[in-house]
Every structure is written in structure tokens, then in C-alpha cells.
Amino acid sequence: MSKRILVIEDDVSLREFMIKYFLEKEGYHVITAENGEIGLEKAKQELPDLIICDIMMPKMNGYEVIQALHEYTPTASIPFIFLTAMSDRANIRDGMNLGADDFLTKPFVSQELISAVKKRLQKRGDDDDRMRRMIDEFRRKIISVLPHEFRTPLSTILNASNILKDECDTIEKDELHEFIYFINTSAKRLNRLIENYLLYISLENTTLSGEISKETTLCTNEHIKECAVNQLKQHNREEDIVWQAGIPSGGIRIPMPENYFNKIIEEITDNCCKFSTVGKPITIASSVDDGNLILEFTDHGVGMTKEQIEQIGAFNQFDRPTMEQQGAGFGLALAKNIIELHRSKLIIDSIVGTKTTVRVSIPSVADSEIHDNYPAHLVN
């Protein structure tokens, strides 16, 4: 099937007798619109493979068209080429900041037009192939990991509850408490797995859409320590913490929702517990460096190889037969996705069999500056 290209241009001779003619000669199916309003409606109706759009048009200019396209999810990722008679850098920069993929400056020859179209369609095809491979890999990992992770706690819940149901009149009080503990622990594990899975999918969708939250969080030493200790308690490791507080009084504000920030602390701390033994110290340090919030988590456990660090992702579990760690490999993957989504950095240094240090760097931001540097189409 031939690729469909929408051409939005108010100059009828350029639209119909040059652009359309040369593109159809190359085998493309061409849809045309004489102004931005009509072009926007046709884009929503036809969902073309590529849009070529003039900037200066009556009723609705090219900048308004691309902004409206990005606000409508089905058209947000369609490759977009601007046409303009203006060659100054400011207009080109404005168009690219709005999400344009390429620019053609009038007048142009047919070969320039064909080359730009082929380049953008090829890139779109490569992106689609990459996305399909990612989806296939994600599906494979779900099939191989999630069933086990769901069944293990669910089996405990069902077996323990069946015993309670059948033998409730004869069971001893101590045994009753033990069964209740097993059910509660397994239910919490199952609940966390589901919540983390839903959060991971939400982060993936946010990354694709570019809709970043404007929420901020005031981070203090007390806040960070409380989040970490709550997670350490889940592993009976609260006595192992070595706490190093370095944030100035009053705290530091970061451009990230509080639940996301808490999740970073929770998952990295959880990882420290899973891969080190009870009694070994877990050092958690907070500081501010050059306007950035710095968090460092160090455990003295099994460590990670360079290859394992590079492969961090959901459903990637390392040395499961040996370690028998619980979880679907979401922990560091969730933290990594949240950190990267908010333009922050995650650095992992590890010596196998000795220790691992996870360093998180999050830029701080004043209330008046929040998201000022974010492109308009990337902000909620």
C-alpha cells in the first residue's frame, strides 16, 4: 500500500501542480488542504503517514496546526515537515521546538522534496520496527515472568485461607497468627507487583506522549530517611541503615511528583536489601551539589556486572536460580524510568561480590522556574 501524505498549502499552484505532482509521480497517495483548519480536520480523519505544511497561511498558521496535532493523541507522532519562505534561523528554531521533524525552504527543487519525504518516512518505519521489537520483547518477558510472580503469593494466600476455612475450630492461636502473617505478607507482595506493573505501563505511556507533570516535591533529610526506613522495615533491616544527612535545613525543591520521588527511594532501598544479607550496612546519603539533589545508596552484597547494569529493565531478573529474589525485576527499572523521564541521572558503580553504589542526581528548581525550559508540547 502506498504511503499517504497530507499537503497543507494555501498556494494552489505549489500545492497541486508541484508538490502533489512530484509526490504522486513517486507513487505516494497525496491528500491536499488549502488552509490550516481544513488540513487539521483531514489529518484527524485520514491519519496520514506524513504531513507537509506551510507556515504562513490564512485562518490557521502552521505553528497552530502542529500544536493542535500534538494535542490529539492519534496525530501526535505523525512526521511533520514545515514549508516556509522564511529562511532565518529563528523561525526554523521555533518550528523544531514545536516538534517539526524537518524544514523545506521555498523555493526548492523536486529532488529536495522527495529526499526529505523519503528520509522522514524511513525514520518513521525504523521507529515503528524498533517499537514492535520492544513490544515483542516486553510481551515475551511478561509471559515468562509474570505468571510465576502472580501464582507464588496467590498460592500461599489460597492454601493458607483454605486451611483456616477447613480447620478454624481446631487450629491453635499461635498457628492462627502464623497463617494470618503468611496471608498478609503474600497479599502485600501481590499488591505491590500489580501496583508496580501499572506504574511501569503508565511511565511508558508518559514517555511516549511527552506529557510531563508540573508537580514538585520539597525534599528534606527527614522525608528521605523516613521513606528508606519504611522499606528497610519490610526486610527487617532497619538496624542496618547508615544514614548520612546532607541537605540544608529548609530542604530542596525538585520538579517531580512526591509519589514518584518516594518510589525511587523505595525501589533502590528494596534492591539494596534483596542483594545483601542481614547485618551488613546499607548506607544512604543525601546532599546538594551544584544545585542538584544527590542521593547515594550503597550495599555490601553480591554486586552487578557491567552487562547486568546495561540490561536493567522490567522483567530482567539476574541469577534467579541462585538468588531466588522475589519480584518481576521492576525495582531498578521503575526508578530508572522515573529518573530519566524527569531529566535526572542514574549512575551505578558495582564490584561483583563486594558492593554496589547507586547514585541519583536530580536538578533542583525554584518555584518561579518550574518547567520554564520545557517545550510547550511536553508539559501537562
N, C-alpha and C positions, 0 to 999 in steps of 0.2 A: 504494500500500500504506500502511495506517495505521501511524503510529509506535507502537512498543511501549514501554510504561512499566512498570517494576517498582516496586511499592509495598511497602516493608518496614515494618510497623507492628504492634505487639502488641495494640493496641486494636481489637477486631473491628468495632465499630460505626463507628469512624472510618475504618478500612481499607476495609471492604466497602460501607458504606451512605452514606459521604460522598465520600471521595477517589475510589474506584473508580466510583461512580455518576456523579459530575460529569465525570470524565475520559472515560468511555465515551460520555456524552452529547455530548461534543465530537468524538467519532469516533476516539478513541485505543483501542488494544488494551492492556488492563491485565492485568498478571500480579501476583499478590499473594503475600506471605510473612508468616507470623505471628511470626517472630523472625529475629535476625541470621544464625544458622547456615543456616537454610533459604534466607534471602534471598541469602546469598553463593553458595550452590550454584546457585540459579536464575539468578543474574547470570552465572555462568560457563557455564551450559548455554544460556541464551536470548540472551545478549549484547544486552540491550535498548538502546533509543535514549536512555533517560533513567532514572535511579534516584531515587526519593523514599524517604528513610529516616529513621525515628525515631532519636533518640539513646539514650534510656534504655529498654533492652529486656533481657529475661532471656537468659541463655546467651551472648550476644554483643552488645555495645552498638554504636551507630552509628559511634563512633570506630574500633572494631576492624574493623568492616565496611569502611570506606573505606580503612583501611591495607592490609587484605588485598586489596582490589580494585586498589590501586596496585602491589602486588607481583606481580600477574598481568597480563602484557602485554596480552592481548586486552580486559581490562576497565579498564585504567589510564586511558583517555581518555574513558570514558563520563561525560556530565554528571551531576552529583550535587547533589541538593537535600536539606538536612537539615530534619527536623521536630523541634521542641522546645517544651516548655512553659516552658523556662528562657529568660528574656529578657535576662539580664545579659550585658555585653559580653565578659567573659572566655570564656564558653562559645562565643559566636559567633566570637571570635578563634581559639580552639582549633580549631574546625571548619574555618574558612577556611585556617588554616595547614596543615591536613591535606590540603587540596586540594578542599574543597567549593566549588561554584560559586554557591550561593545558600542562603538560610535562610528558612524559614517558621515563625513563632512561633504556637503554639496559644493561643487559638482563632483561626482565620482564616476568612474568608468564601470562597465558591466562586470569586469573581472574582479574588481574590488568588492562589489556587491555579492557575487557568487562565492568568493573566497570567505567573506565574513559569515555568510549563511552556513556554508559547509562546516566551518570551524565551530560555530556555536552548536549546530546540530550534532556534530561528532562528540563534542564535550558533553552534551546532554545525554547522548547514547552511552558514553563511558560512565557518566554518573549513575544512569539507570542500571547498567550492568553491575557496577560496584554495590549499589543499594540492594539489588537482587541477591548478590553473593552474601552480603551481610545478613539479609533476612533469612536466606537458606541456612547459613551457619548458626544464626540465632535459633532458628526452628530446630536444628539438629541438637543443639545443646539443651534446649527445653525438653525435647523428647528423651534425651539420655539422662538428665539430671533431676528434673522436677518430679517425675513420678516417685522416685525413691525418697526425695525430701518431703513430699506430702505424705507418703504412706508410713514412714517411720514414726512420726509423732502421732499420726491418726491411729495407727495400730495400738500404740500404748494407751491412748485415750479409750478406744473401744474395748480393749481387753480388760483394762482396769475397771471401767464402768460396768462391764458385764459381770465381773466378779462381785462388785459391790451390789449389783442388782440381784444376783442369784444368792448371795451369802450374807446379805446385810444383817440378818438376825443373829448370826453366829460369829461374825468377824470381831476380833479383838480391837480395842481402841487404838493401840499402837499401830496395828496393821492398817486400820482405817485411815489414820493420819498419813501413813506411807502411801497408800493408794491415792489419796487426795493430792499429795505432793506430786506424784507421777503425772496425774491428770493435769494439774495446774501447770507444771513445767512444760509438758508436751503441748498444751494448748497455747502457751506463750510462744513457744518455738514456731508452731504452725502460724499463729497470728503474725509474728514478725516476718516470716517468709512471705506471706501474702502481701503485707504492707510494703516490704522492700521490692517485691516484684512490681506492684502497682506504681511505686515511686520511680523505679527504673524506666518503666514504659512512659511515664509522664515526662521524665527528663529527656528521653529520646525524642518525644514529640515536641518538647520545648526547643531542643536543639535544632530540629528540622524547621520549625516555624519561626525561630528567632525572637519569640515573644518573651522578653526577659522582664521579670518582676521589678518594680520600683522599690520594693520593701527594703528597709535597712535594719541592722541589728547593732545595738550598743553592747560591745563585748567587754567584760570585766574579768579579772582573775577569778573572782568568786563564781561567776557563771561557768567558766571553762572547767574549773575544778569540780563543781557540782555535777556537770554532765559526765565527766570522766569517772568520778567515784560511783555514780549510779550504775554505770556499765560494769565497773570493776566488781561491784557487789553481786552482779549476776553470775560471776565466776568465783565468788568467794576470794577475791584478790584485793580487796580494799586496803589490806595491810601492806601490799607490795608497792604502792604508789610512792614515788619520789617526786614531790611537787616543787617546781621552780617558777615562782610568780614574777613576771617582769613587766606587766602592763602598768603604766602610770595610773594613779588614782583618778577616777572620773571615767576611765575606760577609753575605748577607741571604737568609732563607728565604721561599719563596713557595709557595702551595697549588696546585701544578701539577706533573704528572709531568715528569721530565727530558727525555724524548724529545719532548714537546710544546714545552717551552721551547726546546730545540735547534732544532726545526722552525721556530719563529718567527724566530730569528736567521738560520737558513739561507735561508729563503724571502725575507725582506726584503733580506738582503745580495745574494742572487741577482738580485732585482729591480733593485737599485742598479747591478749590473754590466750587466744586459741593456740598460738605458736610459741609459747614459752610455758614453763612449768611453774606451779605454785611455789612461792617463796623467792623466786627470782625477781629483782626490782624492775618496775616499769616506770621510766622517767618521763614525765610530761612537763614541758616548759613553755611558757608564754613570754613574748617580748614584742617590742616595736622597733623596726629597723627601717630608717629612711621612709617613714610614712606607711609602712606595710605592717600588718599584724602577722607575727610569726608564731607558729605552733610546731613543736617538735615532740615526737613520740618515739621513745627508744625502749625496745625489749631485748632481753638476752636469751634468745631462743634458737630455733632451727635456721633462721635466716632464709634468704632467697637468692637464686642465681640471677644473673643478668637477663637471661632468656625469660625466666618467670616474671621478672619485673616488667619486661616489654610486653608480655602477654596478659597483663592484668585486664580482666573483663568479666562480665556477668557469666556465670556457669563455668568459669575456669577454676577448677579445684586442683591444687598441686599436691602430688604424693598422697592422694586419698587413701590408698590401701595401707600406707604406713601411718599416716597421721590420723585418719578416721575423723577428720574435723567435721562438725555439723555445718549446715548452711549450703546454699547453692552457689557460692562464690560471688555473692553480691557485694560484700563489705567494701573492699577497696575500690571495686568498680563504681559503686554508688558515690563514694567520696570523690573519686577521680572525676566523674561526670559533673558533679556539683561544682567542684573547684574550677574545672575548665570552662564550664558554662558561664561562670562569673569572673572570667578573665583573671584567674588566680593561678598559682603554680603548685605542683606537687612533685617533690623530689624524694626518691627512695634510695638510700645507701644501705647496703647489706653485706655482711660477711657470713657465708654459709657456716652454720654450726656455732656462730658466736653472737651476733646481734644484728638488729635491723633498726634503722632510724628513718622515720617518715617526717619530712619537713613540708609544712604548708605555709604558703605566703599569700596573703590576701590584702590587696590595696585598700587603705582607708579612704574615706571621703567625707568632706564636710557636708552638712545638710543642704547648703545652698548649691553644692556642686554635683549632687547625686544625678548620675546619668547624663550630665550635660554633654559628655563626649560620645554618648551612644547615638548612632544613626537613628533617625526618627522611626524608621520601619522596624527597628529591633527593640523597641520599648513598648510595653503594655500601655 
